[in-house]
Amino acid sequence: MLRVLTAMIGACISASVGQILVRRGMLQIGELSGWSPRYLVGYFWHALTNPWVIAGTVGNALFYFLFLAVLSWSEVSVALPLTALEYVIAAVLGIVYLKEPVPPLRWAGIALVVAGVMLISLDRQAQMRAGQPHTRAGQPHTRADHASTGEDPQHSHATEHGPG
């Protein structure tokens, strides 16, 4: 669980920094105010070539690479809620670097999300302490799984997944 938390904290920091950088770039570009195809092409070309937007996109890409690693280690029901840590980091960075206000009601919402993440984490830890088996959905049991239960992997495979 430590590597999951470490990677997710790194992922959330990179995503938050990425969002702050993209926002700074978009403040330079200005508001999207037209819908003609020619206007949209020009507007998004300016966005895609803005150094702040490019740097922010790299930060967001790093988030996804770290998130892929986390998904290889953990269930999505654990990994996805951990992305909520990004809300806290982004709010703080928004205050410090963009001078954006974060009203008390928004902080309360962020706190509720983080509390939910903590509850999910505690549930996971309780399951591990209780000795409940941890197998990934959709993946076959390994020989080691069967050895610990004394099952014959040849016979249990047919009963778990149907005949044939």
C-alpha beads as a LAMMPS data file, in Angstrom:
LAMMPS data file: protein, C-alpha beads

164 atoms
163 bonds

1 atom types
1 bond types

-500.0 500.0 xlo xhi
-500.0 500.0 ylo yhi
-500.0 500.0 zlo zhi

Masses

1 110.0

Atoms # bond

1 1 1 0.000 0.000 0.000
2 1 1 2.970 2.330 0.571
3 1 1 3.963 2.273 -3.100
4 1 1 0.345 2.984 -4.093
5 1 1 0.178 5.989 -1.758
6 1 1 3.605 7.255 -2.809
7 1 1 2.792 7.009 -6.507
8 1 1 -0.644 8.586 -6.037
9 1 1 0.761 11.503 -4.053
10 1 1 3.301 12.059 -6.830
11 1 1 0.558 11.715 -9.427
12 1 1 -1.713 14.182 -7.637
13 1 1 1.096 16.715 -7.253
14 1 1 1.976 16.465 -10.943
15 1 1 -1.680 16.762 -11.974
16 1 1 -2.253 19.746 -9.690
17 1 1 0.843 21.535 -10.926
18 1 1 -0.209 20.652 -14.473
19 1 1 -3.652 22.171 -13.963
20 1 1 -2.184 25.349 -12.455
21 1 1 0.191 25.709 -15.413
22 1 1 -2.603 25.117 -17.941
23 1 1 -4.789 27.660 -16.156
24 1 1 -1.986 30.234 -16.230
25 1 1 -1.540 29.664 -19.948
26 1 1 -5.272 29.954 -20.570
27 1 1 -5.362 33.239 -18.644
28 1 1 -2.778 34.535 -21.145
29 1 1 -4.789 33.301 -24.127
30 1 1 -8.091 34.660 -22.918
31 1 1 -11.665 33.510 -22.960
32 1 1 -13.132 31.334 -25.709
33 1 1 -15.700 33.636 -27.272
34 1 1 -16.486 32.316 -30.729
35 1 1 -17.639 29.103 -32.333
36 1 1 -16.789 29.452 -35.989
37 1 1 -14.438 26.726 -37.209
38 1 1 -11.798 29.281 -38.233
39 1 1 -11.904 30.972 -34.826
40 1 1 -11.718 27.643 -32.957
41 1 1 -8.700 26.484 -34.950
42 1 1 -6.857 29.727 -34.217
43 1 1 -7.844 29.768 -30.564
44 1 1 -6.800 26.188 -29.898
45 1 1 -3.601 26.615 -31.918
46 1 1 -2.647 29.456 -29.564
47 1 1 -3.527 27.258 -26.586
48 1 1 -1.540 24.285 -27.866
49 1 1 1.540 26.396 -28.572
50 1 1 1.496 28.303 -25.269
51 1 1 4.509 27.244 -23.146
52 1 1 2.438 27.181 -19.939
53 1 1 -0.188 24.932 -21.518
54 1 1 2.518 22.646 -22.906
55 1 1 4.230 22.377 -19.500
56 1 1 0.884 21.716 -17.815
57 1 1 0.061 19.020 -20.325
58 1 1 3.357 17.311 -19.501
59 1 1 2.394 17.420 -15.804
60 1 1 -0.977 15.871 -16.606
61 1 1 0.688 13.177 -18.723
62 1 1 2.965 12.306 -15.796
63 1 1 -0.150 11.906 -13.657
64 1 1 -1.576 9.362 -16.098
65 1 1 1.649 7.362 -16.281
66 1 1 1.800 7.142 -12.488
67 1 1 -1.908 6.315 -12.346
68 1 1 -1.353 3.439 -14.797
69 1 1 1.307 2.046 -12.459
70 1 1 -1.054 2.352 -9.493
71 1 1 -3.800 0.546 -11.394
72 1 1 -1.379 -2.326 -11.980
73 1 1 -0.906 -2.595 -8.200
74 1 1 -4.347 -1.827 -6.796
75 1 1 -8.053 -2.072 -7.434
76 1 1 -9.714 0.852 -9.182
77 1 1 -11.973 1.286 -6.128
78 1 1 -8.832 2.195 -4.152
79 1 1 -6.837 4.012 -6.830
80 1 1 -9.520 6.305 -8.211
81 1 1 -10.638 7.789 -4.883
82 1 1 -7.013 8.591 -4.064
83 1 1 -7.035 11.042 -6.964
84 1 1 -9.193 13.231 -4.698
85 1 1 -5.972 14.315 -2.991
86 1 1 -5.493 16.446 -6.102
87 1 1 -8.348 18.704 -4.945
88 1 1 -6.470 19.748 -1.811
89 1 1 -3.183 20.278 -3.634
90 1 1 -4.810 22.185 -6.495
91 1 1 -6.757 24.436 -4.110
92 1 1 -3.606 25.354 -2.207
93 1 1 -1.639 25.951 -5.421
94 1 1 -4.518 28.001 -6.829
95 1 1 -4.434 30.249 -3.762
96 1 1 -0.647 30.613 -3.734
97 1 1 0.147 30.950 -7.443
98 1 1 -3.044 32.165 -9.108
99 1 1 -4.388 34.195 -6.164
100 1 1 -7.758 32.463 -6.557
101 1 1 -10.155 32.543 -3.607
102 1 1 -11.323 29.266 -2.086
103 1 1 -14.415 29.953 0.023
104 1 1 -15.187 27.938 3.188
105 1 1 -17.974 25.947 1.522
106 1 1 -15.542 24.721 -1.146
107 1 1 -13.046 23.731 1.574
108 1 1 -15.837 21.802 3.312
109 1 1 -16.540 19.914 0.085
110 1 1 -12.854 19.124 -0.348
111 1 1 -12.712 17.899 3.256
112 1 1 -15.696 15.590 2.683
113 1 1 -14.047 14.090 -0.391
114 1 1 -10.780 13.525 1.487
115 1 1 -12.704 11.969 4.405
116 1 1 -14.299 9.549 1.935
117 1 1 -10.868 8.610 0.615
118 1 1 -9.674 7.932 4.143
119 1 1 -12.692 5.693 4.818
120 1 1 -11.964 3.683 1.681
121 1 1 -8.341 3.320 2.742
122 1 1 -9.348 2.180 6.231
123 1 1 -11.733 -0.394 4.736
124 1 1 -8.916 -1.757 2.599
125 1 1 -6.586 -1.987 5.605
126 1 1 -9.284 -3.725 7.670
127 1 1 -9.779 -6.311 4.925
128 1 1 -6.045 -6.997 4.795
129 1 1 -5.820 -7.386 8.600
130 1 1 -8.800 -9.750 8.577
131 1 1 -6.898 -11.972 6.167
132 1 1 -9.424 -11.768 3.381
133 1 1 -7.937 -13.038 0.139
134 1 1 -6.840 -10.434 -2.342
135 1 1 -7.177 -11.536 -5.938
136 1 1 -7.731 -9.262 -8.860
137 1 1 -11.059 -9.558 -10.599
138 1 1 -10.875 -11.356 -13.886
139 1 1 -7.453 -12.848 -13.219
140 1 1 -6.956 -16.572 -12.653
141 1 1 -5.604 -17.845 -9.372
142 1 1 -1.924 -18.741 -9.377
143 1 1 -0.441 -22.042 -8.256
144 1 1 0.597 -20.314 -5.033
145 1 1 -3.054 -19.363 -4.384
146 1 1 -4.097 -22.981 -4.766
147 1 1 -1.167 -24.317 -2.765
148 1 1 -2.182 -22.230 0.232
149 1 1 -5.700 -23.684 0.135
150 1 1 -4.667 -27.237 -0.725
151 1 1 -6.725 -27.208 -3.938
152 1 1 -5.738 -28.897 -7.161
153 1 1 -5.494 -26.085 -9.740
154 1 1 -6.631 -28.386 -12.549
155 1 1 -9.939 -29.181 -10.875
156 1 1 -10.683 -25.812 -9.289
157 1 1 -10.229 -24.010 -12.630
158 1 1 -13.031 -26.020 -14.226
159 1 1 -15.407 -25.391 -11.340
160 1 1 -14.647 -21.667 -11.110
161 1 1 -14.997 -20.889 -14.785
162 1 1 -17.482 -23.509 -15.877
163 1 1 -16.872 -26.695 -17.802
164 1 1 -14.299 -26.895 -20.565

Bonds

1 1 1 2
2 1 2 3
3 1 3 4
4 1 4 5
5 1 5 6
6 1 6 7
7 1 7 8
8 1 8 9
9 1 9 10
10 1 10 11
11 1 11 12
12 1 12 13
13 1 13 14
14 1 14 15
15 1 15 16
16 1 16 17
17 1 17 18
18 1 18 19
19 1 19 20
20 1 20 21
21 1 21 22
22 1 22 23
23 1 23 24
24 1 24 25
25 1 25 26
26 1 26 27
27 1 27 28
28 1 28 29
29 1 29 30
30 1 30 31
31 1 31 32
32 1 32 33
33 1 33 34
34 1 34 35
35 1 35 36
36 1 36 37
37 1 37 38
38 1 38 39
39 1 39 40
40 1 40 41
41 1 41 42
42 1 42 43
43 1 43 44
44 1 44 45
45 1 45 46
46 1 46 47
47 1 47 48
48 1 48 49
49 1 49 50
50 1 50 51
51 1 51 52
52 1 52 53
53 1 53 54
54 1 54 55
55 1 55 56
56 1 56 57
57 1 57 58
58 1 58 59
59 1 59 60
60 1 60 61
61 1 61 62
62 1 62 63
63 1 63 64
64 1 64 65
65 1 65 66
66 1 66 67
67 1 67 68
68 1 68 69
69 1 69 70
70 1 70 71
71 1 71 72
72 1 72 73
73 1 73 74
74 1 74 75
75 1 75 76
76 1 76 77
77 1 77 78
78 1 78 79
79 1 79 80
80 1 80 81
81 1 81 82
82 1 82 83
83 1 83 84
84 1 84 85
85 1 85 86
86 1 86 87
87 1 87 88
88 1 88 89
89 1 89 90
90 1 90 91
91 1 91 92
92 1 92 93
93 1 93 94
94 1 94 95
95 1 95 96
96 1 96 97
97 1 97 98
98 1 98 99
99 1 99 100
100 1 100 101
101 1 101 102
102 1 102 103
103 1 103 104
104 1 104 105
105 1 105 106
106 1 106 107
107 1 107 108
108 1 108 109
109 1 109 110
110 1 110 111
111 1 111 112
112 1 112 113
113 1 113 114
114 1 114 115
115 1 115 116
116 1 116 117
117 1 117 118
118 1 118 119
119 1 119 120
120 1 120 121
121 1 121 122
122 1 122 123
123 1 123 124
124 1 124 125
125 1 125 126
126 1 126 127
127 1 127 128
128 1 128 129
129 1 129 130
130 1 130 131
131 1 131 132
132 1 132 133
133 1 133 134
134 1 134 135
135 1 135 136
136 1 136 137
137 1 137 138
138 1 138 139
139 1 139 140
140 1 140 141
141 1 141 142
142 1 142 143
143 1 143 144
144 1 144 145
145 1 145 146
146 1 146 147
147 1 147 148
148 1 148 149
149 1 149 150
150 1 150 151
151 1 151 152
152 1 152 153
153 1 153 154
154 1 154 155
155 1 155 156
156 1 156 157
157 1 157 158
158 1 158 159
159 1 159 160
160 1 160 161
161 1 161 162
162 1 162 163
163 1 163 164
